[in-house]
Amino acid sequence: MKLMINDDDAVAGDKGGHFVSTAPDILPGGKSLRLGIFLETEMVVQILQHTSVNDTLSEVPRGKKDTVFFVVQNESNTDRRAQGKISQFWDDRGAWESNSTSRSYFLQENEKLRSVTYRQSKYCIQVRQNKNYVQVPLNPQLQAEDVLVFSRYYSKHKSGSGYEKRVSLLHSEKCPALAVHEFKGCCPESKHYAYVRTKPQVIDKIKEEIIVKKKVGEI
């Protein structure tokens, strides 16, 4: 299934099946955040579930990324987490700070999401009792494969300009390992913030070579 996202600035699906934008300032593979805000959760989940790997990018492209999002292959981070490493979301927009993460659990019915929590090894829903909201365990309990586990990573640009990045992904074997990278606002062009971070793959390779050289030196 190909997800079509229609807005005034961009259309989905070119002759190669990739996301393209009719707006001249958007990089190939990018789509405009038409309202200037991050996408709604249900839209992000639909993108992650219904986008084919063939319609995605291998990495976030270099260049201007103002009020735009990209769907990027995330298999490398799946492998990193399996090795006990943290996820890395590379881009060329310089220094980020104020990183935060969140993990949410959802039930999905007819493309609609219902929030659930996971407490003391049980899935719960929030209900109101005696004017207070409490978490009530579901009965019967859900199977893990019936729950959508949804993670988000937030960053603010070190320039203090209001430029923000959000990366969203699903932890599921039922859909491809993809991530939605959203860039909200306009990145400052100041050279002070314009250095390009080294890609995590390069850093990992350097570390591996150092380990190999140390082992050779120990012989």
KOLDO-213138 format. One line per 5 residues: number of its first residue (from 0); their letters; for each residue z, y, x of N, C-alpha, C. Coordinates in pm, whole numbers, plus 32768, in hexadecimal, padded with zeros to 4 digits. Each point is the difference from the previous one (the first is absolute). Layout:
NUM> A> Z Y X Z Y X Z Y X ~ ... .
//
This chain:
0> MKLMI> 8000 7F89 8054 8000 8077 7FAC 8000 807C 8057 ~ 7FA9 805F 7FE4 7FFC 807D 804B 8044 806C 7FAF ~ 8060 8043 803B 8049 8068 7FBB 7FB3 8082 800A ~ 7FE6 803E 7F8F 7FBA 8080 7FFB 8066 806D 7FE4 ~ 8006 8064 8057 805C 8070 7FED 7FAD 807D 7FF2 .
5> NDDDA> 7FF6 8034 7F88 7FAC 8073 7FE7 8051 8081 8004 ~ 7FD0 8062 8049 803C 8085 7FFA 7F93 8067 8019 ~ 8025 807E 8005 7F9D 806A 800C 7FC7 800D 808B ~ 8046 7FC9 8063 7FD9 8014 808B 7FC1 7F87 8041 ~ 8019 7F89 7FCA 7FD5 7F87 8045 7FDC 7F94 7F9E .
10> VAGDK> 7FAF 7FA3 802E 7FDF 7F8B 7FB1 8015 7F86 8056 ~ 8015 7F8C 7FC2 8015 7F85 804C 7F83 7FAC 7FFC ~ 7FE0 7FC6 8077 7F92 7FA0 8004 7F7E 803C 802D ~ 7FDB 7FEE 807F 7F7B 8025 802C 7FAD 7F83 8009 ~ 7F88 8008 8039 7FA8 7F8C 8002 803A 7F8E 8054 .
15> GGHFV> 8065 8021 8054 8042 7F97 804E 8081 7FD2 7FC1 ~ 8024 803D 7F8F 8079 7FD7 7FBC 807C 8048 802F ~ 7FF3 8061 805D 8074 8045 8036 8022 8079 7FAB ~ 807E 802F 800F 8026 807C 7FC1 7FB4 8071 8043 ~ 7FC6 8059 7FB2 7FBE 8075 8038 8027 8078 7FAE .
20> STAPD> 7FED 8076 8039 8021 807B 7FBA 7F88 805B 7FFB ~ 7FF0 8045 7F91 7F96 8062 7FF5 8029 8083 8040 ~ 8081 8013 8020 802F 807A 803F 7FD9 7FFF 8093 ~ 7FC4 806F 8033 7FCB 8001 808A 806A 7FF6 806C ~ 807E 8026 7FE3 8066 8004 8067 804B 7F7D 8010 .
25> ILPGG> 7FDF 7F9B 7FB1 804B 7F83 8006 7FB8 7F9A 8059 ~ 804E 7FC1 8057 7FC8 7F9F 805D 7FCA 7F85 7FB7 ~ 7F9E 7FBC 803A 7FCC 7F85 7FC3 8070 7F9B 7FE7 ~ 8001 7FC7 7F89 8069 7FA1 7FDC 8077 8040 7FBC ~ 8005 8085 8000 8071 8046 7FC4 7FE4 802A 7F71 .
30> KSLRL> 806C 8018 7FB5 7FF6 8034 7F79 8065 806E 7FEC ~ 7FDA 8060 7FB1 8054 8076 7FEB 807A 7FE2 7FAA ~ 8074 803A 8026 8073 8006 7FA8 7FE7 8078 7FA4 ~ 7FBB 7FE8 7F94 7FC8 806C 7FAE 8068 8066 7FD4 ~ 8078 7FD3 7FDE 8066 805B 7FCE 8056 803B 8070 .
35> GIFLE> 7FE0 7FDA 807C 804C 8035 8071 8088 7FC0 8011 ~ 8018 7F92 7FBA 8080 7FB9 800A 7FE5 7F6D 801C ~ 806A 7FB7 8026 7FF1 7F71 8018 7FD9 7FB8 7F7F ~ 7FBB 7F90 800F 7FD5 7FB0 7F8E 8077 7FC4 7FB6 ~ 7FEE 7FE9 7F7F 8068 7FBE 7FB3 800D 7F6F 802C .
40> TEMVV> 8077 7FC9 7FF1 801C 7F78 802F 7FA0 7F9A 7FC3 ~ 7FE8 8007 7F7D 7FA9 7F9E 7FBF 7F73 8005 8038 ~ 7FCF 8078 8020 7F7B 800B 803B 7FFB 7FC1 808A ~ 8068 8018 8052 8003 7FC6 8087 8003 7F68 7FF9 ~ 8050 7FC9 7FA5 8009 7F6F 7FF2 7F78 7FC7 7FD6 .
45> QILQH> 7FBC 8041 7FA4 7F7C 7FD0 7FD6 7F9D 8001 8074 ~ 8005 8068 8050 7FA7 8008 8074 801A 7F8B 805F ~ 8080 7FE7 801C 8024 7F95 805D 7FDB 7F76 7FCA ~ 8009 7FEE 7F7D 7FE3 7F7E 7FC4 7F6B 7FE6 7FEE ~ 7FB3 8066 7FE5 7F76 7FEC 7FD4 7F95 802C 8064 .
50> TSVND> 8028 802D 8076 7F9F 8029 8064 7FDF 7F8C 805C ~ 7F80 7FE6 8011 7FD5 7F97 805D 800D 8031 808F ~ 801F 7FA3 805C 800A 8024 808E 7F7D 803D 8030 ~ 7F90 7FD2 7FCA 7F7D 8033 8028 7FED 8093 7FDB ~ 8054 8033 7FA5 7FF5 808A 7FD4 8067 805A 8041 .
55> TLSEV> 803B 7FD2 806F 806B 804C 8040 7FDA 8027 808F ~ 805A 8049 8041 7FED 802B 808A 8059 7FAD 805D ~ 7FD4 7FEF 807B 8052 7FB8 8061 8072 8056 8034 ~ 7FF0 8084 7FF8 8069 805D 8028 7FE5 8088 7FC1 ~ 8063 8057 8001 7FEC 8088 7FCE 7FA1 8048 8060 .
60> PRGKK> 7F95 803C 7FCE 7F9F 8040 805A 8037 807E 8041 ~ 7FC9 8021 8072 8024 807B 8044 7FC3 8078 7FB8 ~ 8045 8070 8004 7FCB 8079 7FC5 805C 803D 7F98 ~ 7FD1 8068 7FC1 804E 804A 7F9D 8025 7FA9 7F8A ~ 8081 8002 7FDC 8030 7FAE 7F90 805D 8056 7FAA .
65> DTVFF> 7FC7 8053 7FAD 804D 805A 7FAB 7FF4 7FD5 7F6F ~ 8070 7FDD 7FC1 8005 7FDB 7F73 7F9B 7F90 7FE3 ~ 8014 7F8F 8042 7FA1 7F92 7FF9 804A 7F7C 8011 ~ 7FC0 7F91 7FD5 803D 7F7D 801B 7F94 7F9D 802C ~ 802E 7F97 8046 7FA8 7F97 8035 803F 7F78 7FE2 .
70> VVQNE> 7FAC 7F9D 7FE9 802F 7F76 7FEF 7FDF 7FB8 8082 ~ 8068 7FCE 8044 7FF1 7FCE 8089 8034 7F71 8009 ~ 7FB9 7FAF 804E 802D 7F76 8018 8086 8001 804A ~ 805B 7FA8 7FD6 8089 8004 8034 802D 7F79 8039 ~ 7FA2 7FA9 801F 8021 7F7B 8032 804F 8007 8083 .
75> SNTDR> 7FE1 8063 8053 8046 800B 8081 8095 8018 7FEC ~ 8024 804E 7F9A 808F 8017 7FE6 8043 7F87 7FC2 ~ 7FB4 7FB2 7FB3 8036 7F82 7FCD 8026 7FA5 8074 ~ 7FA9 7FFB 8065 801C 7FB0 8077 8076 8038 804F ~ 8008 8085 8009 806E 803F 8049 8087 7FDC 7FBF .
80> RAQGK> 8007 8009 7F7C 807E 7FE1 7FBC 8026 7F6D 8010 ~ 7F9A 7FA8 8004 801B 7F72 8014 803B 7FE6 808A ~ 7FE4 805B 805F 8035 7FF4 8088 8081 804F 8013 ~ 8034 8037 7F91 807C 804C 8008 7FEE 8090 802D ~ 7F85 8030 8003 7FE4 8089 8029 7FF5 805A 7F84 .
85> ISQFW> 800B 8083 8016 7FF2 805E 7F91 7F6D 8020 7FE9 ~ 7FE0 802B 7F87 7F77 8027 7FE0 7FDC 8083 8047 ~ 7F81 800E 8022 7FCD 8079 8040 7F88 8031 7FB2 ~ 8001 8081 7FDB 7F92 8038 7FB1 7FC4 8075 804F ~ 7F98 7FDF 804D 7FC6 8061 805C 7FAA 8067 7FB7 .
90> DDRGA> 7FFF 807B 8035 7F9F 8067 7FDA 7FF8 8063 8073 ~ 7FA5 8060 7FF5 7FEA 805F 806E 8032 808C 7FDE ~ 8062 8009 7FA5 802E 8083 7FD3 8079 8034 804B ~ 801F 7FC7 8073 806B 8036 8051 8089 7FC8 7FDF ~ 8067 8056 800D 808A 7FD4 7FF9 8036 8002 7F71 .
95> WESNS> 8040 7F8F 7FDC 8041 7FF5 7F7D 8096 7FEE 8014 ~ 804D 8027 7F9C 8090 7FEC 8004 8034 7FE8 7F72 ~ 8082 7FF6 7FF3 8040 7FEB 7F7D 7FC8 7F84 7FBB ~ 7FF5 7F94 804C 7FCE 7F83 7FC6 8067 7FC3 7FA1 ~ 7FD2 7FCC 7F91 8057 7FB7 7FA4 7FB0 7F91 7FBF .
100> TSRSY> 8045 7F9A 7FD1 7FBC 7F90 7FC0 8046 7FDE 7F7D ~ 7FB5 7FC2 7FA7 803A 7FD1 7F82 7FBE 7F7C 7FDB ~ 804C 7FAB 7FBB 7FCB 7F81 7FCF 8026 7FF4 7F6D ~ 7F9B 7FE3 7FAE 8015 7FF6 7F6F 7FCF 7F78 7FCF ~ 8038 7FD7 7F8E 7FD9 7F81 7FC2 7FCF 801E 7F72 .
105> FLQEN> 7F90 7FC0 7FDB 7FC6 801A 7F7C 7FD6 7F7E 7FBC ~ 8008 8003 7F7C 7FBB 7F9F 7FAC 7F81 8044 7FD0 ~ 7F95 7FB6 7FFA 7F82 803B 7FD4 7FCB 7FB8 7F85 ~ 7FE8 804E 7F96 7FCB 7FCA 7F84 7F8F 805B 7FD1 ~ 7F85 7FC7 7FFA 7F8B 804F 7FD5 7FF2 8080 8050 .
110> EKLRS> 800B 7FF4 8084 7FF3 806E 805F 8072 8066 7FF8 ~ 8062 7FE9 7FAB 8074 8058 7FF6 8072 7FC7 8054 ~ 804A 8059 8042 806B 7FD5 8057 8089 8018 7FC1 ~ 8059 7FA0 8012 808A 800F 7FD3 805B 7FE9 8078 ~ 8052 8062 801B 8056 7FF9 8075 8070 7F9A 7FEE .
115> VTYRQ> 8017 7FB2 8069 8072 7FA4 8004 8046 8016 8086 ~ 807C 7FD5 8008 804B 8008 807D 8026 7F73 802C ~ 8023 7FF3 807E 8029 7F7E 8036 808B 8010 803B ~ 8064 7FCA 7FB9 808A 8010 8029 8048 7F7A 7FFE ~ 8047 7FE6 806B 804C 7F85 800C 7FAA 7F85 7FDE .
120> SKYCI> 7F87 8001 8039 7FA1 7F91 7FF1 7FCF 7FED 7F70 ~ 8007 806A 7FB0 7FD0 7FF7 7F76 7FAC 807B 7FDE ~ 7F97 7FE8 7FAF 7FAE 806D 7FCE 8043 803A 7F84 ~ 8006 8086 7FFB 8046 8043 7F93 7FA8 8070 7FC6 ~ 801E 8025 7F85 7FC3 8075 7FC2 806E 8062 7FDA .
125> QVRQN> 7FDB 807E 7FF8 8062 8066 7FDC 8003 8014 7F69 ~ 8076 7FF7 7FC7 8010 8016 7F70 8074 8061 7FEB ~ 8002 803C 7F8A 806A 805F 7FE1 806B 7FBC 7FAC ~ 807B 8009 802F 8072 7FC7 7FB9 8071 8066 7FFC ~ 802C 8020 7F87 806E 8060 7FF0 7FE7 8082 804C .
130> KNYVQ> 7F87 8034 7FED 7FD6 8080 803A 7FF0 7FFD 8098 ~ 8008 7F8A 803A 7FED 7FF0 8090 7F8E 7F9E 801B ~ 7FBC 8015 806F 7F96 7FA5 8028 8039 7F96 805F ~ 7FE5 7F82 7FE2 8032 7F92 8052 7F8D 7FA0 8020 ~ 8010 7FB4 806B 7F9D 7F9D 8027 8027 7F78 7FC7 .
135> VPLNP> 7FA7 7FC7 7FAF 801C 7F81 7FBD 7FA2 7F94 8036 ~ 8036 7F91 8032 7FA9 7F94 8033 7FA4 7FCA 7F92 ~ 7F84 7FE5 8024 7FA1 7FC7 7FA1 8023 7F6E 7FE6 ~ 7FEC 7FD5 7F86 8019 7F76 7FDB 7F8F 7FD1 7FA4 ~ 7FAB 7FA4 802D 8008 7FBA 8082 7FD6 805A 8074 .
140> QLQAE> 8025 7FD8 8078 7FDC 804A 8078 7F6B 7FF2 801E ~ 7FC9 8063 8043 7F74 8000 8026 7FEA 7FAB 807D ~ 7F87 7FCC 800B 7FD7 7FC0 807C 7FCE 806D 805F ~ 8015 7FEC 8080 7FDA 8066 8062 7F6D 8026 7FF5 ~ 7FAA 7F9E 7FE4 7F70 801C 7FF9 7FDA 8053 7F86 .
145> DVLVF> 805D 8010 7FA2 7FE3 804F 7F87 8028 8093 8011 ~ 8039 8021 8072 8030 8088 8017 7FA9 8044 8069 ~ 7FD9 807C 7FE5 7FB7 8050 8062 8064 8047 805B ~ 7FF3 7FE8 8081 8054 8043 8063 7FAC 806E 803F ~ 802B 807B 7FF1 7FB0 8076 8020 804B 8058 8063 .
150> SRYYS> 7FC4 8019 8074 8040 8052 8067 7FB4 8082 8016 ~ 804E 8068 8022 7FC5 8081 8020 8042 803B 807C ~ 7FAD 8042 8050 802D 8041 807A 7FDA 8093 7FF8 ~ 8062 8058 800E 7FEA 8090 7FF3 8015 8045 8087 ~ 7FAA 8063 801D 8010 804F 807A 7FDB 8092 7FE3 .
155> KHKSG> 8047 805A 8044 7FDF 808F 7FF9 7FD1 802D 808A ~ 7F9C 8057 8001 7FC9 802D 807E 8064 8059 8049 ~ 8004 7FF0 8083 8063 8047 8051 7FEA 8097 8000 ~ 7F8C 802D 7FD8 7FE2 808F 7FFE 8051 804A 7F97 ~ 8037 7FB8 7F9D 8048 8042 7F95 7FA5 8046 7F9E .
160> SGYEK> 7F82 7FDC 8000 7F9C 8043 7FAC 7FFA 7FCA 7F72 ~ 804E 7F98 7FE2 7FF7 7FC1 7F7C 7F9B 7F90 7FFA ~ 7FC2 7FE2 8070 7F9F 7F92 8007 804E 7F7C 8001 ~ 7FDB 7FA4 7FA5 804B 7F83 7FF1 7FA2 7F87 7FFC ~ 8037 7F8F 8029 7FB5 7F82 7FFB 8053 7F97 7FB8 .
165> RVSLL> 7FBD 7FAE 7FB0 8043 7F90 7FBF 7FA7 7F85 800B ~ 803C 7F91 8028 7FB7 7F81 800B 8041 7F9D 7FA0 ~ 7FAE 7FC0 7FAC 8033 7FA1 7F9B 7FBF 7F79 8014 ~ 804E 7F95 7FE7 7FC9 7F79 800C 804D 7F9F 7FA7 ~ 7FBD 7F92 7FE0 803D 7F93 7FB3 801C 7F8A 805D .
170> HSEKC> 8071 7FBE 7FEA 801F 7F85 804A 7FDD 7F8B 7FA4 ~ 7F85 7FD4 8008 7FD2 7F98 7FA4 7F90 7FAF 803E ~ 8005 7F7D 7FE9 7F94 7FAA 802F 7F8E 7FFA 7F9B ~ 8013 8040 7F8D 7F9B 7FFD 7F97 7F95 806B 8012 ~ 8015 805C 805D 7F9C 806A 8016 7FF1 8016 8096 .
175> PALAV> 7F93 8040 802B 7FEA 8016 808E 806E 8056 803F ~ 8011 7FF4 8083 8061 8052 8048 7FC3 808A 8016 ~ 801C 805A 7FA3 7FC8 8087 8004 8070 8067 7FFA ~ 7FE0 807A 8027 805E 806F 7FF4 7FB3 807D 7FD4 ~ 803E 804D 7FA9 7FC7 8080 7FD5 8044 806E 8051 .
180> HEFKG> 7FB0 8049 8050 8032 806F 8051 7FDD 8083 7FBA ~ 8065 804A 7FD6 7FEA 8080 7FBD 802E 8073 805A ~ 7FB0 806A 8005 8020 8077 804C 8001 8078 7FA0 ~ 8075 803B 7FED 800F 806D 7F9F 8012 8085 8048 ~ 7FB3 8064 7FD5 8008 8083 803F 7F97 8011 806C .
185> CCPES> 8011 8067 8051 7F9F 801F 806A 8045 7FF9 8088 ~ 7FC3 7FB5 8059 8037 7FF1 8086 7FE2 807B 8054 ~ 8064 803A 8042 7FE7 8075 8055 7FA6 7FDC 8075 ~ 7FAF 805E 802A 7FA3 7FEA 806E 803A 8028 8087 ~ 807F 8029 8003 803F 802B 807D 7FF9 7F91 8069 .
190> KHYAY> 7FD8 8024 807A 7FF6 7F9D 806C 8088 7FC4 8022 ~ 806B 8049 7FDE 8087 7FCF 801F 801E 7F7D 7FB9 ~ 7FC0 7FEC 7F8B 801A 7F87 7FB2 7F88 7FA2 7FFD ~ 7F99 801E 8051 7F81 7FBB 7FF1 7FED 7F88 805C ~ 8066 7FD9 804C 7FEC 7F8C 8057 7FEE 7F82 7FAC .
195> VRTKP> 7FB5 7FA2 8037 7FE3 7F85 7FB8 8058 7F8F 8034 ~ 8049 7FC1 7FA8 8058 7F92 8028 7FAE 7F86 802C ~ 8036 7FB6 805D 7FBE 7F85 802D 8007 7F98 7F91 ~ 7F94 7FB9 7FEB 7FFD 7F9A 7F98 8063 7F90 8022 ~ 8044 7FC9 7F9B 8064 7F97 801A 7FC5 7F84 8043 .
200> QVIDK> 7F80 7FE1 7FE3 7FC2 7F8C 803F 7FF7 8011 8098 ~ 7FE5 807E 802A 7FF6 801D 8090 8088 7FF3 8042 ~ 8067 8036 7FBD 8088 7FF7 8035 802D 7F6E 800E ~ 7FE3 7FB0 7F99 8025 7F72 8005 7FBA 7FB9 8073 ~ 7F81 8021 8015 7FB5 7FBF 806C 8039 8025 8089 .
205> IKEEI> 8028 807F 8010 803B 802D 807E 8083 7FB6 8019 ~ 8052 7FF3 7F97 8080 7FB9 800E 7FEA 7F6E 8027 ~ 7F9B 7FC1 7FC3 7FE3 7F74 8020 7FD5 7FF2 8092 ~ 7FAE 805E 802F 7FD1 7FFB 808B 8073 8015 8062 ~ 805F 8057 7FDB 8074 8017 8056 8054 7F81 800C .
210> IVKKK> 8013 7FBB 7F8D 804D 7F84 8000 7FBD 7F97 8058 ~ 7F7A 7FF4 7FF3 7FB6 7F9F 8050 800E 801F 8094 ~ 7FF5 8080 8026 800B 8025 808D 808B 7FE3 8036 ~ 8067 8018 7FAC 8088 7FE3 802C 8012 7F6B 8019 ~ 7FC8 7FAE 7FA6 800D 7F6F 8010 7FB9 7FD1 807F .
215> VGEI> 7F8A 803A 801B 7FB6 7FDB 807A 8050 8027 807B ~ 8042 8075 7FFB 804D 802E 8071 807C 7FAE 8019 ~ 802E 7FB8 7F9A 8078 7FAE 800F 7FE3 7F7A 8040 ~ 7F80 7FDA 8008 7FDC 7F7D 8038 8012 7FFF 8098 .
//
